[in-house]
Amino acid sequence: MKRLATGLLLIATAVFLLARWWEVNDGPMWIGYIRATAEAGMVGALADWFAVTALFRRPLGLPIPHTAIIPNKKDMIGDSLGDFVGENFLSEDVVRDKLARVEVSSRVGAWISQEANAARITAELATAARGVVTVLRDEDVQEVIEQVLVPKLMERQIGPPLGAVLQGVLADGAHHRLVDLVCDRAYDWVTANHDMVLRIVHDRAPSWSPRFVDDLIADRIFLEVQNFAFAVKTDPEHPLRQAIDTFLVEFASDLQRDPETIERAERIKHQIIGHPDVQKFIGQAWATVKTMILDAAADPSSALRARVRNGLVALGTRLSTDTELRGKVDGWLADAAGYVVRHYRAEITTLITDTVERWDAQETSRKVELQVGRDLQFIRINGTVVGALAGLVIYTVGQLAFGL
């Protein structure tokens, strides 16, 4: 583009010289029009060359004022650009309006609700988890567990939070499955241990008692115990089940409010944590957890990755269908973005100003020229063409006004 613009200048110069030579050597009258056109084109080309060049460097190396504008004003340009971005793009109203129109939660929900996209996110999370776990030093993590987490656990009472959790479980009725399992196992155990009941009766019976009497008593006891276990297993409203519920409710309350129960829970906590096997487990905890994380993250079919993937799909589906949830998420995003631009707008714009300030002046000028130089060379071309046309018009008007 520089060669093209310069070529037009040289053509205009050559045409001007030839036309002027012909004009002073008794050329035809119309040669004056050619000379004026070429002369004006040459002037326009030179003027625009000076203007374009003055942006990036000193024309011909001469110390002309107000030239080499970009190198000399680089820092000022960076500050102005930072202020412009801060005022027009990092305004809280602008950011909130943009987020509202983008509908981030709806788009994200629609994207992650697709199985392939959820699997992709899960794979990326697994890779990140492996990277984090691999980077962490085992001795550092173990030190945090032993010197920070365990002492914190020993300091805080375990009874009240444990009671609150148990109370929530009881309120939801989630413990009924565990009670059902215990009742089922108890019935199965009783059914499978008839010989044990028989042996206990024989061992406890008087020596003078006949053997067949002991067998009859043992069979009767076994039958009663089995019937009782079956009734507990099959009747959700059995008094024993209700007694278990009552005990658990009272126990949850005592864990939170009864000083004696809380103290007993603390003693049990200290006994458990102080047990050699538990101490050994704490010492190996990070290695065990690390192995579990690495194995689960590396296996695409692991239960952990499957749960994460299914959770993402469920979250995406809910974001796509639940208007109230989308409104909450969009509100959180808008509040977070508003907080960031309110408190950190200056730091964000400083990234622009500091980056520009670190640039070399000549390198900055070269980068800008490479980006916009092609269009600026069109200015030179247009200056040549427009100047030539303007010169032709001016010369023609002059001839019409005064040459006749």
C-alpha positions in Angstrom: 0.0 0.0 0.0 2.9 2.3 0.7 4.4 1.5 -2.8 1.0 2.2 -4.4 0.5 5.5 -2.7 4.1 6.6 -3.4 3.8 5.4 -7.0 0.8 7.7 -7.5 2.8 10.6 -6.1 5.6 9.8 -8.5 3.2 9.6 -11.4 1.6 12.9 -10.5 5.1 14.5 -10.2 6.2 13.1 -13.6 2.9 14.3 -15.2 3.4 17.7 -13.7 7.0 18.1 -14.9 6.1 17.0 -18.5 3.0 19.2 -18.6 4.9 22.2 -17.3 7.7 21.7 -19.8 5.2 21.5 -22.6 3.3 24.5 -21.3 6.3 26.8 -21.2 7.3 25.6 -24.7 4.1 26.8 -26.4 2.0 23.8 -25.7 -1.7 23.7 -26.4 -4.1 25.5 -24.1 -5.5 22.3 -22.6 -2.1 21.3 -21.2 -2.6 23.8 -18.4 -5.5 21.7 -17.2 -3.2 18.6 -17.1 -0.5 20.6 -15.3 -2.9 22.0 -12.7 -4.4 18.6 -12.1 -1.1 16.9 -11.6 0.2 19.8 -9.4 -2.7 19.7 -7.1 -2.5 15.8 -6.9 1.1 16.1 -6.0 0.4 18.7 -3.3 -2.4 16.5 -1.9 -0.2 13.4 -1.9 2.6 15.2 -0.1 0.3 16.8 2.5 -1.4 13.5 3.4 2.0 11.7 3.4 3.2 14.2 6.0 0.0 13.8 8.0 0.1 10.0 8.0 3.9 9.8 8.7 3.6 12.4 11.5 1.4 9.9 13.4 4.2 7.3 13.7 7.5 9.1 13.2 9.2 12.4 12.4 8.9 13.0 8.6 12.4 12.9 7.1 13.8 12.8 10.6 13.2 16.5 11.1 12.3 17.7 14.6 9.0 19.2 13.5 6.6 20.0 16.3 3.5 17.7 16.8 5.0 14.8 14.8 5.8 11.2 16.0 2.5 11.5 17.9 2.0 7.9 18.9 5.6 7.3 20.2 5.5 10.6 22.2 2.0 10.3 23.4 2.0 6.5 24.1 1.5 6.7 27.9 -1.2 9.4 27.5 -3.0 7.2 24.9 -2.8 4.3 27.3 -4.3 6.4 30.1 -7.0 7.7 27.9 -7.8 4.2 26.6 -8.0 2.9 30.2 -10.3 5.8 31.2 -12.5 5.2 28.1 -12.9 1.5 28.8 -13.6 2.2 32.5 -16.2 4.8 31.9 -18.0 3.2 28.9 -17.5 -0.5 29.4 -16.9 -1.1 33.1 -19.8 1.0 34.3 -22.0 -0.9 36.7 -25.2 0.0 34.8 -23.6 -1.2 31.5 -22.4 -4.5 33.0 -25.8 -5.2 34.6 -27.7 -4.4 31.4 -25.4 -6.6 29.3 -25.7 -9.5 31.7 -29.5 -9.1 31.8 -29.7 -9.2 28.0 -27.2 -12.1 27.6 -29.3 -14.4 30.0 -26.2 -16.2 31.2 -28.0 -18.8 33.4 -30.4 -19.8 30.6 -27.6 -20.3 28.1 -25.4 -22.1 30.5 -28.3 -24.3 31.6 -29.1 -25.2 28.0 -25.5 -26.0 27.3 -24.7 -28.2 30.3 -28.0 -30.0 30.2 -26.6 -31.9 27.1 -24.9 -35.1 28.1 -21.9 -34.5 25.9 -21.2 -31.1 27.3 -21.7 -32.3 30.9 -19.2 -35.1 30.2 -16.8 -32.6 28.8 -17.0 -30.4 31.9 -16.6 -33.5 34.1 -13.5 -34.6 32.2 -12.0 -31.1 32.6 -12.8 -31.0 36.3 -11.2 -34.5 36.6 -8.1 -33.2 34.9 -8.0 -30.2 37.1 -8.5 -32.3 40.2 -5.6 -34.6 39.2 -3.4 -31.6 38.6 -4.2 -30.0 42.0 -3.8 -33.3 43.8 -0.5 -34.1 42.1 1.0 -30.6 42.7 0.2 -30.7 46.5 3.0 -32.0 48.5 1.9 -35.0 50.7 3.9 -33.8 53.7 2.3 -30.3 53.6 -1.2 -31.6 53.4 -0.6 -34.2 56.1 0.8 -31.4 58.3 -2.3 -29.4 57.8 -4.5 -32.3 58.7 -2.5 -33.2 61.8 -1.8 -29.6 63.1 -4.9 -27.7 62.0 -7.9 -29.9 61.3 -7.5 -32.4 64.1 -6.9 -29.8 66.8 -9.9 -27.8 65.5 -12.0 -31.0 65.7 -10.7 -31.6 69.3 -11.5 -28.1 70.3 -15.1 -27.9 69.1 -17.9 -29.9 70.9 -19.1 -32.7 68.7 -22.4 -33.2 70.5 -24.5 -30.2 69.4 -23.6 -30.3 65.7 -24.1 -34.1 65.7 -27.4 -33.7 67.5 -28.5 -31.1 65.0 -27.7 -33.4 62.1 -29.5 -36.3 63.7 -32.5 -34.1 64.4 -32.6 -33.1 60.7 -32.4 -36.8 59.6 -35.2 -37.7 62.0 -37.4 -34.9 60.8 -37.0 -36.0 57.2 -37.7 -39.7 58.1 -34.4 -40.7 56.4 -33.6 -43.0 59.3 -36.4 -45.3 58.6 -34.4 -47.1 55.9 -31.7 -47.8 58.4 -34.2 -49.1 60.9 -35.7 -51.3 58.2 -32.3 -52.7 57.4 -31.5 -53.4 61.1 -34.9 -55.1 61.5 -34.4 -57.2 58.4 -30.9 -58.3 59.5 -32.1 -59.0 63.0 -34.9 -61.3 61.7 -32.5 -63.1 59.4 -30.0 -63.5 62.2 -32.6 -65.0 64.5 -33.9 -67.3 61.8 -30.4 -68.6 61.1 -29.4 -69.2 64.7 -31.8 -71.7 66.1 -28.9 -73.9 67.2 -27.5 -71.1 69.3 -30.7 -70.6 71.2 -30.8 -74.4 71.8 -27.3 -74.4 73.1 -27.9 -71.4 75.4 -30.9 -73.1 76.9 -29.0 -76.3 77.5 -26.2 -74.4 79.1 -28.4 -72.5 81.4 -30.9 -75.3 82.3 -30.6 -77.1 85.6 -28.7 -80.3 85.5 -31.7 -82.3 86.6 -33.9 -81.0 83.8 -34.7 -83.6 81.1 -33.2 -83.0 77.7 -36.5 -83.1 75.8 -37.9 -80.5 78.2 -34.9 -78.2 77.4 -35.5 -78.8 73.7 -39.2 -77.9 74.0 -38.3 -74.7 76.0 -35.6 -73.7 73.5 -38.0 -74.3 70.5 -40.7 -72.2 72.2 -38.2 -69.4 73.0 -36.9 -69.4 69.5 -40.4 -69.3 68.0 -41.4 -66.3 70.2 -38.2 -64.5 69.4 -38.6 -65.2 65.7 -42.3 -64.1 65.8 -41.3 -60.9 67.6 -38.5 -60.1 65.1 -40.9 -60.8 62.2 -43.5 -58.5 63.7 -41.0 -55.7 64.1 -39.8 -56.3 60.6 -43.2 -56.2 58.9 -45.1 -53.7 61.0 -44.0 -50.0 60.5 -46.1 -49.0 63.5 -44.7 -51.6 65.9 -44.2 -50.4 69.4 -40.5 -51.2 69.3 -40.0 -49.1 66.2 -41.9 -46.2 67.9 -39.7 -46.7 70.9 -36.6 -46.4 68.7 -37.9 -43.2 67.1 -38.6 -41.8 70.6 -35.2 -42.7 71.8 -33.5 -41.2 68.8 -35.5 -37.9 69.1 -34.6 -37.7 72.8 -31.0 -38.5 72.1 -30.7 -35.8 69.4 -32.1 -33.3 71.9 -29.8 -34.4 74.7 -26.8 -34.1 72.4 -27.6 -30.5 71.9 -28.8 -29.5 75.3 -28.0 -32.0 78.1 -24.5 -31.2 79.6 -24.0 -34.8 80.7 -24.7 -36.3 77.3 -22.5 -33.6 75.6 -19.7 -34.5 78.0 -20.1 -38.2 77.3 -20.0 -37.5 73.6 -16.7 -35.5 74.1 -15.2 -38.4 76.0 -16.1 -40.8 73.3 -14.7 -38.4 70.7 -11.4 -38.2 72.5 -11.3 -41.9 73.0 -11.9 -42.5 69.3 -9.4 -39.9 68.0 -6.8 -41.1 70.5 -7.1 -44.7 69.5 -3.9 -46.0 67.9 -5.7 -47.3 64.8 -7.5 -43.9 64.3 -4.2 -42.1 64.7 -2.7 -44.4 62.1 -5.6 -43.7 59.8 -5.1 -39.9 60.3 -1.5 -40.3 59.5 -2.4 -42.1 56.2 -5.5 -40.1 55.5 -4.2 -37.9 52.7 -2.5 -40.8 50.9 -5.7 -42.7 51.0 -7.8 -39.7 49.9 -5.3 -38.8 47.2 -5.3 -42.3 45.8 -9.2 -42.4 45.7 -9.3 -39.0 43.9 -6.7 -40.0 41.3 -8.4 -43.3 40.7 -11.8 -41.8 40.4 -10.6 -38.9 38.2 -8.7 -41.2 35.9 -11.6 -43.6 35.3 -14.3 -42.2 33.0 -16.7 -44.8 34.3 -16.1 -44.2 38.0 -19.1 -43.5 40.3 -17.7 -40.1 41.2 -17.5 -38.9 37.6 -20.9 -40.3 36.9 -22.4 -38.5 39.8 -20.7 -35.2 38.8 -21.9 -35.6 35.2 -25.5 -36.5 36.2 -25.5 -33.6 38.7 -24.4 -31.2 36.0 -27.1 -32.4 33.6 -29.7 -32.1 36.4 -28.5 -28.6 37.2 -28.6 -27.6 33.5 -32.1 -29.0 33.1 -33.3 -27.1 36.1 -31.7 -23.9 35.0 -33.5 -24.3 31.6 -36.9 -24.9 33.1 -37.0 -23.1 36.5 -37.6 -19.4 36.0 -37.2 -18.6 39.7 -33.8 -20.3 39.9 -32.6 -18.5 36.7 -33.7 -15.2 38.2 -31.7 -15.9 41.4 -28.6 -17.0 39.5 -28.7 -14.0 37.1 -29.2 -11.8 40.2 -26.2 -13.3 41.9 -24.1 -12.8 38.7 -25.2 -9.2 38.3 -24.5 -8.5 42.0 -21.0 -10.1 41.7 -20.2 -8.2 38.5 -21.5 -5.0 40.0 -19.3 -5.4 43.1 -16.2 -6.1 41.0 -16.6 -3.1 38.7 -17.5 -0.9 41.7 -14.5 -1.8 43.7 -11.9 -3.0 41.2 -12.6 -0.9 38.0 -9.4 1.1 38.6 -7.3 -2.1 39.0 -8.8 -3.5 35.8 -8.2 -0.4 33.7 -4.7 -0.2 35.2 -4.0 -3.4 33.3 -4.4 -1.5 30.1 -2.4 1.6 31.1 0.4 -0.4 32.7 0.7 -2.7 29.7 0.8 0.2 27.3 3.3 2.0 29.5 5.6 -1.0 29.4 5.6 -1.1 25.6 8.6 0.3 23.8 7.6 3.6 22.0 8.9 2.6 18.6 7.5 -0.9 18.9 4.1 0.5 19.9 4.2 2.8 16.9 5.1 -0.2 14.6 2.3 -2.4 16.0 -0.3 0.4 15.6 0.9 1.1 12.1 0.7 -2.6 11.1 -2.9 -2.7 12.3 -4.2 0.5 10.7 -1.5 1.4 8.2 -3.3 -0.1 5.2 -6.3 2.3 5.8 -3.9 5.2 6.4 -2.3 4.6 3.0 -5.7 4.9 1.5 -5.7 8.4 2.9 -2.6 9.2 0.9 -4.2 7.7 -2.2 -7.4 9.6 -1.7 -5.4 12.7 -1.1 -3.7 12.3 -4.4 -6.9 11.7 -6.3 -9.1 14.3 -4.5 -6.3 16.9 -4.7 -6.0 16.3 -8.4 -9.7 16.7 -8.9 -9.8 19.8 -6.7 -6.9 21.3 -8.6 -8.7 20.6 -11.9 -11.9 22.2 -10.6 -10.0 25.2 -9.2 -8.0 25.8 -12.4 -11.1 25.4 -14.5 -13.1 27.9 -12.4 -10.2 30.3 -12.6 -10.0 30.0 -16.4 -13.7 30.5 -16.8 -13.7 33.5 -14.5 -10.5 35.3 -15.6 -9.0 33.6 -18.6 -11.6 34.6 -21.1 
